[in-house]
Every structure is written in C-alpha cells, then in structure tokens.
Amino acid sequence: LILFSFIGGCAGSTAGGMKVIRVILLVKQGYRELKRLIHPNSKIKVKIGDTAINERTLETIWGFFAIYVFVFISVMLLLMLSGLDFTTSFSAVAATINNLGPGQGDVLLNYANISDLNKWILSFSMIVGRLEIFTLLFLPSLHSQDNCSSVYISEVAPLKALASFTSAVCPLLSPSSPSLIFTSHSSIKILN
C-alpha cells in the first residue's frame, strides 16, 4: 500500500501522491524517449486519448517529479540523521507526503514514539504533500508581485487549497498582502 500511495489519486482530488495523470504522463514520456533512442529524428507526440500533450506540460511534470523525489529523500535523510531507522523514516515520509496515515516501524500505530523534532519535520512533509510542491513554490512569488499581474499555472491541481491557504497566511505576512482572483481554470490574477 505504501508504494501505491506514491501514485495517489486522480487530478483535482484531495488524495495525496503524485496523481495518476502525472504518473501516466511520466510513463508515456519515458516510453517516448526510449523510442527516440531508436529513431532520433522522429517526431513522437505524447497523447492522452486523442489529445497531444504539449512539451511545456511534460517539462512541468518532470520538474514536479524531480522536486518530489528531492523533498522525499531530503526529509527521509533528516529523519535518519535524527536517529530513526530506514524503515521508519521511509514509511513515515511516504505516509505524510502522500497523506496515507500510518507507516511502519516506530510509526506503525501512531507517531507518539518519535521525537518532537521528527514530528515537526513530518508536519512540513504533510504540508508539502497536502498543498503539493508547486503550490508551495508559488507562495513566495505572491509577496513580490507588481500591482496587478497574472500568474499562469499549468500543472497545479489544488487551486482551492492554495486560495484558502493564502487567504489564511497572507494577512499574517503583511497588511497589504495580495488577494487572489481566479480568472479561469488555468490562470490566477494577483492584486495587491
């Protein structure tokens, strides 16, 4: 179950993990690259059904995957450096970043047996998993925008979570924090 949690749920759902559509596109992109090794001059499109996926979306998904793996390994190494064994560290990070729940080892039943530092590290992992990585990368840019600008997001699914999170956090950052206006399903207007 822990390994399946990395795939997660469907895009737009509250399930954790990388999301099924991203995993499908990663596999299709990998298959396309193997074909390109055999036929280097071929123009092969990655498709979902009859719809060709543009290259920018595929690059975004690979970027998400790379950052996801980096965050996962970094948090797991932090837990291991704090004294947890590999099984506990791996399963605890997988459970928190994928919103799975229980892990294995010391976190089999609950997280009471681990230190407060490890709980803070895993809390960060939960936030990263719940809001998704790109959402958290997007938040610092809210504070540095001009008076009015558009930010286009091609692969961030939980826009509602972003809106609720920023409406709760931005007033804490400064009184003149930006507000979000959703102009379509793929773009956000930021007004200072």
C-alpha positions as CSV (number, residue, x, y, z in Angstrom):
1,L,0.0,0.0,0.0
2,I,2.8,2.4,0.8
3,L,4.3,2.0,-2.7
4,F,0.8,2.6,-4.3
5,S,0.4,5.7,-2.3
6,F,3.1,7.4,-4.4
7,I,0.7,7.2,-7.4
8,G,-2.1,8.7,-5.3
9,G,-5.5,9.7,-6.6
10,C,-6.9,11.5,-9.6
11,A,-6.0,15.1,-10.5
12,G,-8.1,17.6,-8.6
13,S,-8.8,15.2,-5.8
14,T,-7.8,15.6,-2.2
15,A,-5.9,12.3,-2.3
16,G,-2.1,12.5,-1.9
17,G,0.7,11.2,-4.0
18,M,1.9,12.4,-7.4
19,K,-1.6,11.9,-9.0
20,V,-2.5,9.3,-11.6
21,I,-2.3,11.6,-14.6
22,R,1.2,12.6,-13.8
23,V,2.3,9.0,-13.4
24,I,0.7,8.1,-16.7
25,L,2.4,11.0,-18.5
26,L,5.8,10.2,-16.9
27,V,5.5,6.6,-18.2
28,K,4.4,7.7,-21.6
29,Q,7.2,10.3,-21.8
30,G,9.7,7.6,-20.7
31,Y,8.4,5.3,-23.4
32,R,8.7,8.1,-26.0
33,E,12.3,8.8,-25.0
34,L,13.1,5.1,-25.5
35,K,11.6,5.2,-29.0
36,R,13.7,8.3,-29.7
37,L,16.8,6.4,-28.9
38,I,16.0,4.0,-31.7
39,H,14.6,6.7,-34.1
40,P,16.4,10.0,-33.1
41,N,14.8,12.1,-35.8
42,S,11.2,11.0,-35.2
43,K,8.5,13.4,-34.0
44,I,6.6,11.5,-31.4
45,K,3.8,13.1,-29.5
46,V,2.7,12.1,-26.0
47,K,-1.1,11.7,-26.1
48,I,-3.9,11.1,-23.6
49,G,-6.6,9.6,-25.8
50,D,-6.6,11.7,-29.0
51,T,-5.2,14.8,-27.3
52,A,-1.5,15.6,-27.7
53,I,0.2,16.9,-24.6
54,N,2.3,20.0,-25.1
55,E,6.0,19.9,-24.2
56,R,5.7,22.6,-21.5
57,T,3.2,20.4,-19.6
58,L,5.6,17.4,-19.9
59,E,8.5,19.6,-18.6
60,T,6.4,20.8,-15.7
61,I,5.5,17.2,-14.8
62,W,9.2,16.2,-14.9
63,G,10.0,19.2,-12.7
64,F,7.3,18.2,-10.3
65,F,8.7,14.7,-10.2
66,A,12.3,15.8,-9.6
67,I,11.3,18.2,-6.8
68,Y,9.0,15.5,-5.3
69,V,11.9,13.0,-5.2
70,F,14.3,15.6,-3.8
71,V,11.9,16.6,-1.0
72,F,11.2,13.0,-0.2
73,I,14.9,12.0,0.0
74,S,15.8,15.1,1.9
75,V,13.1,14.6,4.6
76,M,13.9,10.9,4.8
77,L,17.6,11.7,5.4
78,L,16.8,14.3,8.0
79,L,14.8,11.7,9.9
80,M,17.6,9.1,9.6
81,L,20.1,11.7,10.8
82,S,17.9,12.3,13.9
83,G,18.2,8.6,14.8
84,L,15.2,6.8,13.1
85,D,15.9,3.6,11.2
86,F,15.4,3.4,7.4
87,T,12.1,1.6,7.6
88,T,10.5,4.1,10.0
89,S,12.0,7.1,8.1
90,F,10.9,5.8,4.6
91,S,7.4,4.9,5.7
92,A,6.8,8.0,7.8
93,V,7.8,10.3,4.9
94,A,5.7,8.2,2.5
95,A,2.7,8.3,4.8
96,T,2.9,12.1,5.4
97,I,3.9,13.4,2.0
98,N,1.2,11.1,0.4
99,N,-1.4,11.7,3.1
100,L,-1.5,8.0,3.8
101,G,-1.7,7.8,7.6
102,P,0.2,5.1,9.4
103,G,3.6,3.9,8.4
104,Q,5.9,1.0,9.5
105,G,8.4,0.6,12.2
106,D,8.1,3.1,15.1
107,V,5.1,4.8,13.4
108,L,3.1,1.6,12.8
109,L,0.3,2.6,15.2
110,N,0.9,6.3,15.7
111,Y,3.6,8.9,15.8
112,A,3.8,9.2,19.6
113,N,7.1,7.3,19.8
114,I,9.1,9.7,17.8
115,S,10.7,13.0,19.0
116,D,9.2,16.4,18.7
117,L,11.8,17.4,16.1
118,N,10.8,14.5,13.9
119,K,7.1,15.5,14.3
120,W,7.9,19.0,13.1
121,I,9.9,17.6,10.1
122,L,6.9,15.3,9.3
123,S,4.5,18.2,9.7
124,F,6.4,20.0,7.0
125,S,6.2,16.9,4.9
126,M,2.4,16.8,5.4
127,I,2.0,20.4,4.3
128,V,4.1,19.7,1.2
129,G,2.1,16.7,0.4
130,R,-1.3,18.3,1.1
131,L,-0.7,21.5,-0.8
132,E,1.5,20.0,-3.4
133,I,5.0,21.1,-4.1
134,F,4.3,23.6,-6.9
135,T,1.8,25.4,-4.7
136,L,4.4,26.0,-2.0
137,L,6.9,27.2,-4.7
138,F,4.2,29.6,-5.9
139,L,3.5,31.2,-2.5
140,P,6.8,33.2,-2.2
141,S,6.1,34.9,-5.5
142,L,2.8,36.3,-4.1
143,H,4.7,38.8,-2.0
144,S,6.9,40.1,-4.8
145,Q,4.3,40.8,-7.5
146,D,3.7,44.2,-9.0
147,N,0.3,45.9,-8.6
148,C,-1.5,43.6,-10.9
149,S,-0.1,40.6,-12.7
150,S,-1.2,37.2,-14.0
151,V,0.4,34.0,-13.0
152,Y,-0.3,31.0,-15.2
153,I,-0.3,27.6,-13.6
154,S,-0.3,24.7,-15.9
155,E,0.0,21.8,-13.5
156,V,-1.1,22.8,-10.0
157,A,-4.3,20.9,-9.2
158,P,-5.3,22.1,-5.7
159,L,-6.0,25.8,-6.5
160,K,-8.8,25.8,-3.9
161,A,-6.3,24.7,-1.3
162,L,-3.9,27.5,-2.5
163,A,-6.7,30.1,-2.2
164,S,-7.7,29.0,1.3
165,F,-4.1,28.7,2.4
166,T,-3.1,32.2,1.1
167,S,-6.2,33.8,2.5
168,A,-5.2,32.5,5.9
169,V,-1.4,33.1,5.7
170,C,-1.1,36.3,3.6
171,P,-2.7,38.6,6.1
172,L,-0.1,37.3,8.6
173,L,2.7,38.2,6.3
174,S,1.8,41.9,5.8
175,P,-1.3,44.0,5.9
176,S,-1.0,44.8,2.1
177,S,-0.8,41.1,1.1
178,P,-2.2,40.2,-2.3
179,S,-5.5,38.7,-3.0
180,L,-6.2,36.0,-5.5
181,I,-8.8,36.2,-8.2
182,F,-9.4,33.1,-10.3
183,T,-9.9,34.2,-13.9
184,S,-10.1,30.8,-15.4
185,H,-9.2,27.2,-14.5
186,S,-5.6,27.8,-15.5
187,S,-4.7,31.3,-14.5
188,I,-4.8,33.4,-11.4
189,K,-4.9,37.2,-11.1
190,I,-2.9,38.6,-8.2
191,L,-4.0,42.1,-7.0
192,N,-2.0,43.9,-4.4
